[in-house]
Every structure is written in structure tokens, then in C-alpha cells.
Amino acid sequence: MNWHVFFNSQLKKVKPYEPGLREEQVRAIAQTNSIHKLSSNESPFPPFPRAIEAMTACLPYLNEYSDGSVHELKQALAEKHGVEPSQIVVGNGVNELLCLLAQSCLDETSHVAYCWPSFVVYRMSAQIAGATFDEVDIDADGAYDLDGLRAAIRPHTKLVYLCSPNNPTGGIVKREQFAAFIKAVPRHVCVVVDMAYAEYVESPEHLDPMAFFDGKRPLVVFRSFSKIYGLAGVRCGYGIAPVPVVQAIDKVREPFNVNTVAQVGALASLSDAGELERRRTENSRQRARLYKIFQRLNLRYYQSEANFVWVFVPDAQLIFEELLKRGIIVRPFAAAGGLRVGVGTPEATLATIEAFEHLFC
């Protein structure tokens, strides 16, 4: 078999997604029995109590296929956001929805634009489709540079991505910036706003893309249950989009792509605003502790509105490896000179502080 010509030629350009190290992978390296996984932007807390109860109750019925139309969850999400259920699409995480959107509208004649560093799936999905793309530098605050992004738009641009808060830097697009941007974007361009971490945001200046959603403008907003809701292990994300976009994604998505456990867990999570606020507050508290140690050690970092902090270090790969020895798993971005440090439990924060003190004091 000549494998060189067997596969889709576009795959030659694609580097497979590399997940963060697991705890068991680090135990052979770490010089401690205490391991803290802070590399994947997961919630340090389990699913909401109501979600655990609902998911447990559905287990005896897993011999049946999930609701392929995701009817009940779509109804609840439509009510939450003030849109029609036909304008909601639910997927196996935002990751899947990003790939399905690209699959449904991109080809070799298309162009996309986004800022960098940001979520690598924007690049991967464009590469697989054979589309060209531009990566615009983020701004000085670790947020999307909307002026630069606007300048990158071409006549054949189809998708422009905005990630706010941005992964991996935590910066946000502000309300007034977004308003000016979306009014200036040509109508042939679909603006895709990835808000997977939006529930962590405390700033009143954060963008509100739904203020511009009318079901006609090419605007798609993605949200996730994997982060503050603690459902990363069952995978559930959703998008709010014009009906034609939803219909196109439905043509390429896998039937029953959202499992039963994910659907009932997500639905139950929506009704517990108190738990969401508690987690947002605790995240802010632990994030502030990370800021203090970075300030004391004279390490530059970005102010973050998410559950992670980007910190600049002299040698990101070396510091990443040294942190592993002390049981701290973070995400290195060696080419950009930084580490993405997840916000964990108070115990994980203390261990992170002690590890950084050991390395930089």
C-alpha cells in the first residue's frame, strides 16, 4: 500500500491535537506523590450536584439511543438566550461544532482569519478543509486584536473567529470593540465567537454578541458545558446560529452525536445559578493568588477572565519540565515564551505557588 497517496492530501499539513499529560504519566517523573493537573482548563470541581443526580438517574436507560434531536436541551437553551430552538445546535463539545462548521462551509477556495496564539482547532479545521488562513497577533493584553483581524479579511474570507476569553491567554474582547468590529465586517463573512469560558468572566465590559444576533446576520456563538459546569468528561457544547447554518451542520454531524448522559447533565446544570456563581467566585479567588506570586517573582503575565493564567517565563519548555518534577502539570507554549497555568483547588494553588517559589527565588 502506498500510504503517501492513500489519505486526504490536506492531512499532510495537520498536526494531531496533543492533549495535556495525565496524572499517571507524570508519576514516574514527579518527585512527589501529590500531582495537580492544571494543563487542560478543566474545572477542579465535579459536575453540579443536580447534574450528578440527573446523570445517575439516566444510567439504567443507556441501552437506548440518545435523543437525536436534543429536543429538551435545545428548548431550555433557546429560552435562556431568547432565540428559537431552530437556532440552536448542540454537539459533542465546542471542538466538534467548530469542525462541523468548517466542514459544512469551507473548501480550497475559502479563507479564514483568527488571532494567535488561540485555540488550535481553528487552524486544524481550516487545514483539513484545504482553506487558507491568516493568524493575527493578539494585542498587548492577551486579547484579540480586532483591527488586525479586520485588516486580514479578504474577498474570499468565509469565517472569522473570535475567542473571548481567549485560550490560552485569558484576554477578552470588550463590548464597544466588538460593536465597531461587527458593523465593519463585510456581510459575506461569518463571525464566529467562541465563548467557552464566558461563565468565568467578571468584567462588565465583556462583549455581548447576542445583542447583534438577529437570525439573519452571519453570526455564530459557541458556548460550552465542559468548563465551569464540570462536564468535560461527557462532552457537550452548543451554538447559536442562523437556521441555514444549523441546517448545514445537521447535514454533516453524526446522528446521536450528543449522548444521553451529556444531555441530561447539561440540562440540570442550567437550573443551578447559585452553584455557578460560587464556582466563579472561587476561581477568581484562586486566580488572584496566582497573580500575587507572579508579581512577587517579577514574572509578567496577562490579566485573565478565564480559569487559567498565561505567564511569561525565560524557557517555557524547561520550566514546564521542572514543574512536572514537583507534581504541577501546566501547558507550555515554548514558541510564544509562556505557560498556561490552570486555576485549580486551593491545594493546587498552594502547590503551584511553592513550585514557582522553588524555581524562581
N, C-alpha and C positions, 0 to 999 in steps of 0.2 A: 504493500500500500504506500502510495506517495502522499504522505500526510501533508506535505508542503502545499499541495493544491486542493486537498480534500475539504478543508474548512473555509468558512467565510473569510475572504481576504482581509476584511476590515479588522478581524480579531488580532492580526499581527501587531496592531498599534496599541492594543489594550493590555494594561497590566491588571491582573486579577486583584480584586479587593482583598486587602490583608487585615483581618480582624485583630484586635488587641490581644496581647498574651493572656492566657488563662492562668488562674492561680496555681494549678497543678504544674504548669510549665515552668513556673518561677521558683518552685520549692527547691529544685536542685541547684539553683543559683543563689537564692537568698541565704543570708547569714542569720536569719531569724525565722521563727515559726509563725510570726504574725505577718500575713500578707494582705495588702489592701489594693484591690483592683480599681484604679481610677483612670483607666485608659479608654473606656468605651462610652462615656457620657450616660451611664446607666443611673437610675435612681438608687440611692443606698437603702431605700425602704422598699418593702414588699408592696404588692398591689393594695389598693384601698380595701379596708375591711369589707365593705359592701360588695366589692368586686370578687373578693375571695369567696364570699358566701354564695354569690350567684354562679361563679365558675364551678364551685364544688357541686352545686345542685344539678348542673347540666351533665356531669360526667357519666351517669348511667345511660345517657341518650346518645353517646358518641358513635353508636352503630349506624346512626342516620346521618345523611349529608347535612351540612350546614345550610342555612337559608341563603341560597344563591343570590337572591335579590337584596339581602341585608336590609330588609324592609323596616324592621323596628328601629334599628340604629340610625338609618337614614332619616326616618321621621323625627327622631329626637334631635339629630344634628341640624336638620333643616329648621326646626323650631328654635334651637339655640342661636342660630346665626341669621334668622329672619329671611330664609330663602326657601325655594321649593325643593321637595325631596328629589325631583328630577335633576336638580343642580348639584347633587351630592354624589361623589364616587368614593367607595371605600376599598382599601387594598391591604395587602399583606405588608404593612408598613409604608411609610412615605417613599422609601427606597424603591419598592415595586412600582408605585404610582409614577415616580419620575421616569422610570424605564418605560412604562407603558405609554406615557405621554410622548416620549421621544420616538418610540416605535410607531406610534399612530400618526405622527406628522413630519418626521424628519427623513431625509434621504440624501443622496450625494449632492444634490443641488442646494441644500439648506445650510444655514449658518446660525450659530447660537453664540451668545455672549454672557459672561458672568465674571465676577471678581475672583481673585486668587491671593492667598490660599482660601479655599472654601470646600464645600462638600464634593468629593472626588467623583460622585456619580453623575454630576453634570457633565464632566469631561467624558467619562466612560460611555454614557448613553449616546453622546454625540458621535464618539468614535465608532461605536458598533453600527450606528445608522449610516456611517460614511460622511457625516456632515463636517463642515469646517467650523472652527470656533476661535474666539478671542478670549484671553484671560487678562482682565484688567487688574492692576494692583489695587489692593484695598487702601483705604485712606489712613491717615496718621493715628486714628482712634481705633483701628482694627475693624472698621465697618465698611460697607460697600461704598465705593466712590461712584455716585450716580452720574456725575458729569462725565467721568471717564467711560462709564458704561454707555451712556447716551451717544458718545462720540464713536463707540465701537459698532453701532448699528449700521447695517448695510441694506441695500435694496432687497437682498435675498435672506435677510435675517428672519427667522421664524420665532425663536424663543430667546427671551432674556430672563435670566434667573437673578433673583434677589434672595439672599439668605439673611434673615434677621430674627433673633440674634444670629450672627454669623458663626458657623462652625468651621474653623477651630478657634476663632479669636474673641467671640463674645460681643462684638460691637453691634450696634443697632442702627437701622435707618430711621431717621426722625420723620415725624408726621408731615412737616412742611416740605422737607426734601422730597418725600415720595409724591406729594401732591403736585409739585412742579415737574417731577420726572414723568409721571404717568400722563400728564397733559401734553408733554412734549414728544412722547413716544409715538411713532407712526402707527396707524391703525392696522398695518399688516403684521405687526409684531405682537406676539402673545407674551405678556408679562407674567412670570411665574414666581410667586412669593412663597418661599419655604419658611414656615414659621413653626418648625418642630419644637423649638424651645420657648415659644411665646409665653407659656404659662409661668415661666420664671421671671419675666420682665416686671420691674417695678417702676421704671421711668414713665411718667405721664406723656413724654414726648414721642413714645414709640409709634411707628406708623400704624395706620388703620386701613388696610387695603379694602375692607368690606365697605368703607364709605364710598368707594368707587365701583363697587360691583353692582351691575345692573342687568346681568344676564346676557348682555349684547357685546359689551366691550371685551376684547380678548384678554381676560384676566383670570388667572387660576391661583387659588390659595390652598396650600397644603398644611395640614396640621397632624400631630402625632399623639398616640397614646403610649408611646414607648418611653417617654421621658418622665415628667413629673408624676404621671399616673402609674408608673412602675410596671408596665405591661410589655416590656421589651421582649420577653421570652415567648409571648404568644403572637406578637406582630399585628398591629392594627394602626393604620393611618387613614386619613381621608382628605379629600379635596373638595373645594367649592369651585364650580366651573360652569360656563355656559353649557346649555344642553347639548349642542353639537359636539363639544369636547368630551362630555360624559359618554355620549353615544359612540364616539370613535374609540375611546378607551375600552368600552364594553365589548367592542369587536375583537380586541386583541388580548384581553385579560383571560386568565384561566377561569373556567367555571368553578364555583365554590372556593374562590381564592382567599376568602376570609373565614377561618374556621369557627366553629360554634363557640368554643371557649373564649376566643378573642372577642366575638360579637357581644356575648353576654357580659363579659368583664368590662368592656368599653362602655356599654350602656349603663351598667351600675355605677361606674366611676363618675359619670356626668352629674349624678344627683348628690354628690358629696362636696359641696363648695367649701365647707369648713376644713375638711382634710386637705384639700388643695391649698388653701391659704396657710395652713400650718406648715406644709412642706415648703412652700415658697419662703416663708419666714425663716425656717431652719436653714435652708440653702443660703439665704442672704447672710445669716449669722456666720456660717462656716466659711463662706467666701471672703467675708471681711477679715477673718483670722488669717487666711492665706495672703491677703493684701498686706497685712501688717508684717508678716515675716519677710515678704519680698522687699518691702520698704526698708526694713531694718538691715537687710543684706545688700541693699543698693542694687537690686535686680529690677530692671524695667519690665513692666507688664501692662497689659491692656485692661482697662475697666471693663468688666463683663456683666451682661444682663442674663447670663445663662448659668448652667450648673458646672462650669469649668472656667479655668483662668489660663490665658496664654502668658507665659513668662519667657523672656529672652535670657539665654544662658550662653556662656562662651563656646561650648562644644556640646550641642544638643544630644548627639548620639552617646558621647562619653558620659554625660550627666545622667541620661536615661539608664545606661548600664550600671552606673554607681547606685542609682536609686533602687534598681532591682535587687541589688545585694542587701539593701535594707528593707526589702519587702514592699516597696512602693512601685506600683505599675502605672506609668503615665504614657502618653503618646508623644513620641519625638517627631519633630519636623525639621530634620537636620538642614535641608536646603534653605529653610526660612529662618534658621537660627533660634528656634524656640521649642518649648514643650507645652502641650496641652495637659493641664493638671485638673483632673476631675474633682468636684466638690463631693465629699463623702460624709460619713458619720463624724461626730465629734472625735471619736477614737482614731479614725482615719486621718482627720485633720491634724491631730496632735502628732501622729506618727510621721506625717508629711513635714510638719514644722521641724521635728527633731532631725529628720533626714537632711533637710536643706541646711539646717544649722551645722550639721556634721560636715557637709561638703563645702560650705562657703565661709564658715567662721575661722 
